[in-house]
Amino acid sequence: MTSPHTGLGLRVVASGTTDLVLTRTFAAPAPLVFAALTQPELLRRWHGARGWRLTVCEVDLRSGGAWRFVSTGPAGAEMELHGLFREVVPPVRLMQTEIHRDWADGEALVTTVLDETDGQTTMTVTAQYSSSEIRDAVVRSPMERGAGEGYDRLAALLLERHQR
């Protein structure tokens, strides 16, 4: 699966049997992107699809630290994600587990790598699921649209903060 998005937009590719790789380039330096991915006051401004807002955002940014996000969407819908940070290397790498409250299928391992060149930062997020069935279910879900909309909001936030 490859997203139709081009340019600075989100690219989503299924890799191997269990991985999903999301790539997006932002017009901002890596430390600013890293801050927006890890600081609750910034996460609340961009995280999630249009119509959703992050109502709980807890981040203990250290190896072994816990994180928990609860988003509220249309008609009171709610989504909760949580996990533990396994590796935190500012401003270039995060590795964390991710568990959806409504999943009975275990956790994903999510690795985010930021690579800055000439003030542009390419973010590569690799989500490794416990089975190809789970990965394929994620591909069929509205994840790509939601992530794309959230990353569009992140790009706007980064542009605003970078121009200050």
C-alpha positions in Angstrom: 0.0 0.0 0.0 1.3 3.4 -0.9 -0.5 6.6 -0.2 -1.3 8.9 -3.1 0.2 11.8 -1.1 3.3 13.4 -2.6 5.6 16.2 -1.8 5.6 17.2 1.8 2.5 15.1 2.5 2.2 11.8 4.3 3.5 8.6 2.6 2.3 5.3 4.1 3.8 2.0 3.0 3.3 -1.6 4.3 6.7 -3.2 4.8 7.5 -6.8 5.4 4.7 -8.8 7.1 4.0 -6.7 10.2 5.3 -3.2 9.7 3.7 0.1 8.6 6.1 3.0 7.7 4.8 6.6 7.7 7.0 9.3 6.2 6.5 13.0 6.2 8.8 16.0 5.7 8.3 19.2 7.7 9.8 22.7 7.0 11.3 22.9 10.5 14.4 21.9 12.3 14.5 18.5 14.1 14.5 20.0 17.7 11.2 21.8 17.0 9.6 18.7 15.4 10.8 16.6 18.4 9.3 19.1 20.8 6.0 19.1 19.0 5.9 15.3 19.2 6.7 15.1 22.9 5.4 18.2 24.7 1.8 18.0 25.9 1.1 21.8 25.3 2.1 21.3 21.7 0.6 17.9 21.2 -2.8 19.2 22.2 -2.6 21.7 19.3 -2.2 19.2 16.5 -2.7 15.6 17.4 -5.5 13.7 15.7 -7.8 14.0 12.8 -10.1 16.9 12.1 -12.9 16.9 14.5 -10.9 15.2 17.2 -9.1 16.8 20.1 -6.6 15.5 22.6 -8.4 15.7 26.0 -5.8 13.8 28.0 -2.1 14.0 27.2 0.3 12.6 29.7 4.0 12.2 28.8 6.8 11.0 31.0 9.6 11.5 28.5 12.3 9.2 29.6 13.3 5.6 28.9 10.7 3.5 30.9 8.4 6.5 31.2 4.7 6.1 30.5 2.5 8.1 28.0 -1.2 8.2 27.6 -3.4 10.0 25.1 -7.2 10.2 25.1 -8.9 11.8 22.1 -12.5 12.9 21.9 -14.2 13.1 18.5 -17.6 13.4 16.8 -20.7 12.4 18.8 -18.5 11.9 21.9 -16.5 9.1 20.4 -13.3 8.4 22.4 -10.0 6.8 21.6 -7.3 5.9 24.1 -3.7 5.1 23.4 -0.9 4.4 25.9 2.4 2.8 26.3 6.0 3.1 27.6 9.0 4.9 26.1 11.8 2.4 25.5 14.3 4.9 24.0 14.4 8.7 24.0 17.2 10.4 22.1 16.4 14.1 21.6 16.0 15.4 18.9 16.4 12.4 16.6 14.7 9.2 17.9 11.9 7.9 20.0 10.9 4.3 20.5 7.7 3.4 22.4 5.1 0.8 22.8 1.6 1.6 21.7 -1.6 -0.1 23.0 -5.1 0.9 22.0 -7.6 0.6 24.8 -10.0 -1.5 22.7 -7.3 -3.9 21.3 -7.1 -7.4 22.6 -4.2 -8.1 20.2 -1.2 -6.8 22.1 1.0 -3.8 21.6 2.8 -2.2 18.6 6.4 -1.1 18.8 6.7 2.4 17.3 10.0 3.9 16.3 10.2 7.6 15.2 13.4 8.9 13.5 13.9 12.5 12.7 16.5 13.4 10.0 17.2 17.1 9.4 18.8 18.4 6.2 19.0 22.1 5.4 16.3 23.0 8.0 13.8 20.4 6.7 13.1 17.4 8.9 12.0 14.1 7.5 10.1 12.0 10.1 10.0 8.3 9.6 7.6 6.4 11.9 7.8 2.6 11.8 5.0 0.7 13.6 5.7 -3.0 14.1 2.6 -5.0 14.9 2.4 -8.4 16.5 0.9 -10.0 13.3 0.2 -9.2 9.7 -3.5 -9.4 10.4 -3.3 -6.6 12.9 -1.2 -4.5 10.5 -3.6 -5.1 7.7 -6.6 -4.1 10.0 -4.8 -0.8 10.7 -4.3 -0.3 7.0 -8.0 -0.8 6.4 -8.9 1.6 9.2 -9.1 5.4 8.8 -5.6 5.6 10.3 -4.0 7.1 7.2 -6.6 9.9 6.8 -6.4 10.7 10.6 -2.6 10.7 10.7 -2.5 12.7 7.5 -4.8 15.3 8.9 -2.9 15.5 12.2 0.4 15.8 10.4 -1.1 18.6 8.3 -2.0 20.4 11.5 1.5 19.7 12.9 3.1 21.2 9.7 1.0 24.4 10.2 2.0 24.6 13.9 5.7 24.1 13.1 5.5 26.8 10.4 4.0 29.2 12.9 6.5 28.4 15.6 9.5 28.4 13.2 8.6 31.8 11.8 8.7 33.4 15.3 
